[in-house]
Amino acid sequence: MLGLLAHKWSWRARRQAAGLPYDKPNVVYSGLVHTCWEKAAKYFDLEARVVPVDPDRTYLHGDDIAPYVDENTVAVGAIVGNTFTGQVDDVQSIDAALQQIQADKGWFVPIHVDGASGGFVAPFLAPDVVWDFRLEHVRSINLSNHKFGLVYAGMGTVVFRDRSDVPDELVFDITYLGGSAPTYSLNFSQSSVGTVLQYFQFLRLGRQGYETVMRAASDNAAYLQEKLEAFGRFTFLNEGSFMPVLAFKITDPESAGHTVYDISDALRAEGWIVPAYPLPPHGEETHVLRIVVKDDFSRSLIDLFLESAENVLKKLGGQLEPPPAAVTAKKARPIC
Ligand SMILES: *Cc1c(COP(=O)(O)O)cnc(C)c1O
């Protein structure tokens, strides 16, 4: 939200300086974004131009965006590890498309990268995937330290490429705490526990430690996927992604005799929370289960989970029920 707010103000300043209208700002992103993007669009009066979901390719590519971008585009959103399938947008091709647009039309459109989930994974597992400030149009990136940054819930970070990417008018200088404290945030007092712990984790684990942790999560995710694939019932939508996130659908829902919602409910009864949900608009025929493999989902825990999964699938074997409409609607969006 702080990223888009800054880009909106910078866009408006550029338009004002050029004597052009600045009353119809828009933001371009894929239908697979987290709710925070929709919130930012709504709260900051940005027209949301949503690139529809293709259930067979659940990430954004540069080829998708040209019809949505115009002179009023404040920013294009790209996701590194999306909420629905864990896939990673092709930020490099999005950057190339925006360079082309700049060359053809003269509009500079920045990219804000949502690295909430993948920002702490990509540098360690996929250093050759270029999604960050190595790309010219990437001007800001957000990370959720409380996800793969390995700290308690409640800490997020936004990083701007350059000080000039945050308009001065948005930064308040507070003196009443003593000295001078510049602040760019939407709220005031917050716990510093996450920040202190994040420093500790950086010092304790170091780059190599983070790599080891991410590698373990990735190996565990691959192990879990292999075992789940062996049930012969699921198709994985996270194929090709480096994220330790599994999103899978029932390969043949017509003849399965049960839905992903049945599986989710039955697993919950065994003590496992595995969300089931439809993909966003244009992909809503596809219903998936999602498992995020974090550092604390160990191999032995995964084996316990697989036992439950096997029990559940055996029990559900013959049952034939479509997902109750109410459940589908209620679970339409994963929350985190
Ligand atoms: C979790 C998540 C968010 C929200 O981040 P919080 O740190 O939970 O506020 C935004 N975008 C994506 C892709 C996420 O996975």
The ligand as an SDF file (V2000), in Angstrom:
LIG
                    3D

 15 15  0  0  0  0  0  0  0  0999 V2000
    1.0100  -12.5550    2.6500 C   0  0  0  0  0  0  0  0  0  0  0  0
    0.9850  -11.7870    1.4110 C   0  0  0  0  0  0  0  0  0  0  0  0
    0.6650  -10.4400    1.4330 C   0  0  0  0  0  0  0  0  0  0  0  0
    0.2910   -9.7240    2.6980 C   0  0  0  0  0  0  0  0  0  0  0  0
    1.4060   -9.5780    3.4890 O   0  0  0  0  0  0  0  0  0  0  0  0
    1.2720   -9.4450    5.0700 P   0  0  0  0  0  0  0  0  0  0  0  0
    2.6790   -9.3660    5.5140 O   0  0  0  0  0  0  0  0  0  0  0  0
    0.5680  -10.6600    5.5810 O   0  0  0  0  0  0  0  0  0  0  0  0
    0.5150   -8.1920    5.3270 O   0  0  0  0  0  0  0  0  0  0  0  0
    0.6990   -9.7390    0.2480 C   0  0  0  0  0  0  0  0  0  0  0  0
    1.0150  -10.3420   -0.9010 N   0  0  0  0  0  0  0  0  0  0  0  0
    1.3320  -11.6460   -0.9730 C   0  0  0  0  0  0  0  0  0  0  0  0
    1.7090  -12.2480   -2.2900 C   0  0  0  0  0  0  0  0  0  0  0  0
    1.3290  -12.4150    0.1860 C   0  0  0  0  0  0  0  0  0  0  0  0
    1.6530  -13.7190    0.1070 O   0  0  0  0  0  0  0  0  0  0  0  0
  1  2  1  0
  2  3  1  0
  2 14  2  0
  3  4  1  0
  3 10  2  0
  4  5  1  0
  5  6  1  0
  6  7  2  0
  6  8  1  0
  6  9  1  0
 10 11  1  0
 11 12  2  0
 12 13  1  0
 12 14  1  0
 14 15  1  0
M  END
$$$$
